[in-house]
Amino acid sequence: MKGALTAVLTVGCHGKNWHQPDPAATALRLSALHDGLVALILSGLDAISPAEAERHLRHAFLLECQGSFEPR
């Protein structure tokens, strides 16, 4: 997953859709967050809902873009 995410982030940077100084590092951080959120969801402890997990991932992505991304 990390390789595909790195590719998507790199293409977005080259297309000037957003700015990230190191797409590979961003992919690693977002992948780690994703995996942790999945673990919480699958644990069955009702720690987080899928919708909350998605909000966390979207927020993390926006933070990684350093304010250079405008969601549509």
Backbone torsions as a table, in degrees:
resi	resn	phi	psi	omega
1	MET	NA	-39.6	-176.6
2	LYS	-60.0	-40.5	-179.9
3	GLY	-63.2	-43.1	179.0
4	ALA	-66.7	-40.5	179.2
5	LEU	-66.0	-41.2	176.6
6	THR	-58.7	-42.9	179.7
7	ALA	-62.4	-45.3	180.0
8	VAL	-63.8	-43.8	179.6
9	LEU	-64.6	-38.9	178.9
10	THR	-65.9	-43.9	177.7
11	VAL	-60.8	-42.0	178.3
12	GLY	-62.6	-36.8	177.8
13	CYS	-68.1	-45.0	180.0
14	HIS	-65.7	-31.8	178.0
15	GLY	-83.3	1.7	179.5
16	LYS	60.7	30.5	174.9
17	ASN	-77.6	-27.3	177.9
18	TRP	-161.7	170.1	179.1
19	HIS	-119.9	128.3	173.9
20	GLN	-142.7	123.4	-177.6
21	PRO	-65.1	-29.3	-177.2
22	ASP	-143.4	86.7	-178.1
23	PRO	-56.7	-33.8	180.0
24	ALA	-66.6	-40.5	177.7
25	ALA	-68.1	-38.6	177.0
26	THR	-62.4	-43.9	179.0
27	ALA	-60.6	-40.4	179.3
28	LEU	-63.3	-45.8	180.0
29	ARG	-65.4	-44.0	179.4
30	LEU	-66.6	-36.8	177.4
31	SER	-65.1	-41.5	178.8
32	ALA	-63.9	-42.9	177.6
33	LEU	-62.7	-45.2	178.6
34	HIS	-56.1	-49.7	-178.1
35	ASP	-61.8	-40.7	178.5
36	GLY	-65.2	-40.5	179.1
37	LEU	-67.3	-39.6	176.8
38	VAL	-61.0	-42.8	178.9
39	ALA	-60.1	-41.2	178.1
40	LEU	-64.0	-43.2	-179.6
41	ILE	-63.9	-45.0	-176.2
42	LEU	-75.8	-14.4	-178.0
43	SER	-66.7	-22.9	-179.6
44	GLY	77.9	11.6	-178.9
45	LEU	-89.9	5.4	-176.9
46	ASP	54.6	34.0	-179.4
47	ALA	-71.4	-31.9	-176.9
48	ILE	-158.6	144.1	177.5
49	SER	-90.1	160.6	175.8
50	PRO	-57.4	-37.3	179.1
51	ALA	-65.6	-40.2	177.4
52	GLU	-65.4	-40.5	179.1
53	ALA	-61.3	-43.4	178.2
54	GLU	-61.8	-41.6	178.0
55	ARG	-61.0	-41.8	178.5
56	HIS	-62.3	-44.1	179.6
57	LEU	-64.7	-42.6	178.9
58	ARG	-63.7	-41.7	179.1
59	HIS	-64.2	-43.0	178.6
60	ALA	-61.5	-40.9	177.7
61	PHE	-61.2	-44.9	179.4
62	LEU	-62.1	-40.3	177.2
63	LEU	-63.6	-39.9	179.5
64	GLU	-65.6	-27.3	-179.5
65	CYS	-80.3	-1.4	176.3
66	GLN	54.0	40.2	176.9
67	GLY	73.9	12.2	-176.8
68	SER	-98.9	7.3	-176.6
69	PHE	-120.2	129.8	176.9
70	GLU	-110.4	108.4	178.9
71	PRO	-61.6	146.5	-179.5
72	ARG	-95.7	NA	NA
